[in-house]
Amino acid sequence: MVHPDYRSQGVGGQLIEARYNLIRALNLRGLVAGSLIVDYGKVADQISAEQYVREVVAGLRFDSNLSKQLRKGFKFYGLIPNYTIDVNSRGWAAEIVWVNPDYRPARRIHVIPTPRRAGLLPRSLGRAPLLHGI
Ligand SMILES: CC(C)(COP(=O)(O)OP(=O)(O)OC[C@H]1O[C@@H](n2cnc3c(N)ncnc32)[C@H](O)[C@@H]1OP(=O)(O)O)[C@@H](O)C(=O)NCCC(=O)NCCS
C-alpha cells in the first residue's frame, strides 16, 4: 500500500511491476488478488456495486484503487461481497487477475511411490518416493 501523500506518482505502479517481474522469474501462471473498490461508498446510495464496477471497468468512472490496478494490466473477474469490514468500499472487492504472458509449463515431476519389500530396505528408505522428471 502506498502512503496517501505519495499516490498517483508512479510508486504503486513500480511495486506492481516488481510483482509481475517476480512472477515471470518464478515462471508462475499469474496473480489473483482482491481489490477494494475504495470509492464506491461515495455513490453506494445511488448505484449497485455491480453497476459501479461495470462503469469502472468501462473507464467511465475512476476508482482510486481498482482503476489503477486495471491500468497496470489486471483484468476484472468478479465481485466479492463481505471481503472486509471497510466502510468506503461497503465491504466489496473486485477479484482481479493478471495472467503471466511469459508462462511456460515447466518440466513436470511425477512422484511414483516405490512399493516396500520387507527385508530388502530399511523401513524409511522403503517408503521413499522416486522422482521421475518427464
Ligand atoms: C493502488 C495503489 C497501490 C496505486 O499506487 P499509486 O502509487 O497511487 O499508483 P501509480 O501512481 O503508480 O499509478 C498506477 C497507474 O494508475 C494510473 N493513475 C494513477 N493515478 C491516476 C489518476 N488520478 N487518474 C488516472 N490514472 C491514474 C497511473 O498512470 C499508472 O498507470 P501507468 O503506469 O500506465 O501510467 C495505491 O493507490 C494504494 O496503495 N491504494 C490503496 C490500496 C488499498 O486500499 N488497498 C486495499 C486492499 S486492495
The ligand as an ORCA input file, in Angstrom:
! r2SCAN-3c Opt
* xyz 0 1
  C      -3.446      1.165     -5.656
  C      -2.116      1.856     -5.292
  C      -1.115      0.783     -4.826
  C      -1.574      2.537     -6.547
  O      -0.378      3.220     -6.189
  P      -0.049      4.634     -6.835
  O       1.350      4.992     -6.457
  O      -1.098      5.593     -6.456
  O      -0.171      4.253     -8.380
  P       0.586      4.881     -9.617
  O       0.779      6.354     -9.433
  O       1.805      4.086     -9.902
  O      -0.484      4.653    -10.749
  C      -0.751      3.350    -11.255
  C      -1.376      3.527    -12.633
  O      -2.607      4.249    -12.490
  C      -2.534      5.462    -13.238
  N      -3.106      6.552    -12.430
  C      -2.653      6.961    -11.233
  N      -3.412      7.989    -10.790
  C      -4.348      8.201    -11.752
  C      -5.419      9.115    -11.885
  N      -5.702     10.001    -10.924
  N      -6.172      9.040    -12.998
  C      -5.922      8.134    -13.964
  N      -4.904      7.240    -13.891
  C      -4.140      7.282    -12.801
  C      -1.084      5.729    -13.495
  O      -0.901      6.456    -14.695
  C      -0.478      4.347    -13.540
  O      -0.578      3.786    -14.833
  P       0.674      3.850    -15.871
  O       1.820      3.161    -15.179
  O       0.187      3.146    -17.073
  O       0.968      5.295    -16.094
  C      -2.292      2.939     -4.212
  O      -3.154      3.930     -4.690
  C      -2.767      2.416     -2.902
  O      -1.975      1.997     -2.059
  N      -4.079      2.466     -2.710
  C      -4.722      1.923     -1.556
  C      -4.731      0.449     -1.685
  C      -5.788     -0.148     -0.846
  O      -6.653      0.487     -0.308
  N      -5.694     -1.429     -0.772
  C      -6.648     -2.156     -0.061
  C      -6.540     -3.607     -0.416
  S      -6.778     -3.875     -2.145
*
